[in-house]
Amino acid sequence: MHEPVCVEICVGSSCHLKGSAEIVEKLQKYVADNHLEDEIILMGSFCTGRCNREGVTIIVNEKAFTGLTPGKIDEFIETEIMSKVGKEGV
């Protein structure tokens, strides 16, 4: 059995202003539409201390990604989240 992928979205002030609420909604919809509730754990976080001029910070299994915007999130889901779903030793 593998561990679920942990996805932590910053919802602090700076990230909120840069679209974190929309990103959270997109991630929640993706997980629900694809029945991935047991594979992906979504969590909110206040400031991660990685503020960037553009976009939101998301941490996937303790690895931080900065500068994510609602327009970039679909590609991010495929490359950084789904690539870890179902793999041993995630």
C-alpha positions in Angstrom: 0.0 0.0 0.0 1.3 3.4 -0.8 0.9 6.7 1.0 -1.4 9.4 -0.4 0.1 12.4 -2.0 0.0 15.4 0.4 -0.8 18.7 -1.4 -0.6 21.8 0.8 -1.8 25.1 -0.8 -0.8 28.4 0.8 -3.8 30.5 1.6 -1.9 33.3 3.3 -2.6 36.9 2.4 -0.1 37.2 -0.5 -1.1 33.9 -2.1 -4.8 34.6 -1.5 -4.5 37.8 -3.5 -2.7 35.8 -6.3 -5.4 33.2 -6.7 -5.1 30.5 -4.1 -8.9 30.3 -3.6 -9.3 29.5 -7.3 -6.5 27.0 -7.2 -8.0 25.2 -4.2 -11.4 25.0 -6.1 -9.7 23.5 -9.2 -7.8 21.0 -7.1 -10.9 20.0 -5.1 -12.9 19.5 -8.4 -10.1 17.5 -10.0 -9.9 15.2 -6.9 -13.6 14.7 -6.8 -14.2 14.3 -10.5 -11.5 11.6 -10.7 -12.4 9.9 -7.4 -8.9 10.5 -5.9 -10.0 11.2 -2.3 -7.9 8.2 -1.1 -4.9 9.1 -3.3 -4.5 12.9 -2.8 -4.9 14.8 0.5 -5.5 18.5 0.1 -4.6 20.9 2.9 -4.5 24.6 3.3 -1.6 26.4 5.0 -1.0 29.9 6.1 2.1 31.6 4.9 4.9 29.2 4.0 7.5 32.0 3.9 8.1 31.5 0.2 6.2 34.5 -1.1 6.9 35.2 -4.8 6.0 38.1 -7.0 3.8 35.9 -9.1 1.5 33.1 -8.1 0.9 30.8 -5.2 3.1 28.4 -3.2 2.1 24.7 -3.2 3.9 22.0 -1.3 3.7 18.4 -2.6 5.1 15.8 -0.3 7.3 18.4 1.4 8.7 19.8 -1.9 7.8 23.5 -2.4 6.7 24.9 -5.8 6.3 28.7 -6.1 4.8 31.0 -8.7 1.7 28.8 -9.5 -1.3 30.6 -11.0 -4.8 29.3 -11.8 -3.8 29.2 -15.4 -0.8 26.9 -14.7 -2.5 24.6 -12.3 -3.8 22.0 -14.8 -0.3 21.3 -16.1 1.1 21.2 -12.5 -1.5 18.6 -11.5 -0.4 16.3 -14.3 3.4 16.8 -13.9 3.8 17.2 -10.1 0.8 15.5 -8.4 -0.5 12.8 -10.7 3.1 11.6 -11.4 3.2 10.6 -7.7 -0.2 9.0 -7.3 0.0 5.3 -7.0 3.7 5.0 -6.8 5.4 3.2 -4.0 7.7 5.3 -1.7 6.0 8.6 -2.5 
